[in-house]
Amino acid sequence: MDVEFDRKKSIRYTVTDPNEPDQPEKYFTVSKRISALIDTYLAEGRSILKIHRIGAGKDTQYAITPA
C-alpha cells in the first residue's frame, strides 16, 4: 500500500513477528528503495525476513536480510 510519510512516497507492509505469534499484525512503512529489496525477497519466496533497525527518527535505516 502506498502512503505518504514526511511528504515522501512510502510503502506500507502488514507484518507479524514469528517469535511473537500472539501479537497482532503491525504496519511497517519503508522507502521505495527498501520496498524494492523486500519485494525482491518476496518474489524469491522468502517470506520471513530479518529487519535490523539502525538509528532513530529521520536518520533511521534498515538492513533487511532473509531469516
C-alpha positions as CSV (number, residue, x, y, z in Angstrom):
1,M,0.0,0.0,0.0
2,D,1.4,3.4,-1.0
3,V,1.3,6.1,1.8
4,E,2.9,9.5,2.2
5,F,5.3,10.0,5.1
6,D,7.1,13.2,5.7
7,R,6.0,14.4,2.2
8,K,7.7,11.4,0.6
9,K,6.0,8.4,-1.1
10,S,6.5,5.3,1.1
11,I,5.2,1.7,1.0
12,R,3.4,0.1,3.9
13,Y,3.6,-3.6,4.6
14,T,1.5,-5.6,7.1
15,V,3.9,-7.7,9.2
16,T,3.9,-10.2,12.1
17,D,6.7,-11.2,14.4
18,P,7.2,-15.0,14.1
19,N,8.7,-15.0,17.6
20,E,5.5,-13.5,19.0
21,P,2.6,-15.2,17.2
22,D,0.0,-14.0,19.7
23,Q,0.8,-10.3,18.9
24,P,-1.5,-8.5,16.4
25,E,-0.2,-7.6,12.9
26,K,1.7,-4.3,12.6
27,Y,2.4,-1.8,9.9
28,F,5.9,-1.4,8.6
29,T,6.4,1.7,6.4
30,V,9.6,2.0,4.3
31,S,11.0,4.0,1.4
32,K,10.7,2.9,-2.2
33,R,14.4,1.6,-2.1
34,I,13.8,-0.7,0.9
35,S,10.5,-1.7,-0.6
36,A,12.2,-2.9,-3.8
37,L,14.6,-5.0,-1.7
38,I,11.7,-6.5,0.3
39,D,9.8,-7.2,-2.9
40,T,12.8,-9.0,-4.4
41,Y,13.0,-11.3,-1.4
42,L,9.2,-11.9,-1.5
43,A,9.4,-12.8,-5.2
44,E,12.1,-15.4,-4.4
45,G,9.6,-17.0,-2.0
46,R,11.4,-15.7,1.1
47,S,8.5,-14.5,3.3
48,I,10.4,-14.4,6.6
49,L,12.8,-11.6,6.7
50,K,15.1,-10.2,9.5
51,I,14.9,-6.5,9.9
52,H,17.7,-4.7,11.7
53,R,17.0,-1.0,12.6
54,I,19.9,1.4,12.6
55,G,19.4,4.9,14.0
56,A,16.3,6.8,15.1
57,G,13.9,9.4,13.8
58,K,14.6,10.7,10.3
59,D,18.1,9.1,10.4
60,T,16.6,5.6,10.7
61,Q,18.0,3.0,8.2
62,Y,17.0,-0.7,7.9
63,A,19.1,-3.7,7.0
64,I,16.9,-6.4,5.5
65,T,18.1,-10.0,5.1
66,P,16.4,-13.4,4.7
67,A,15.9,-15.1,8.0
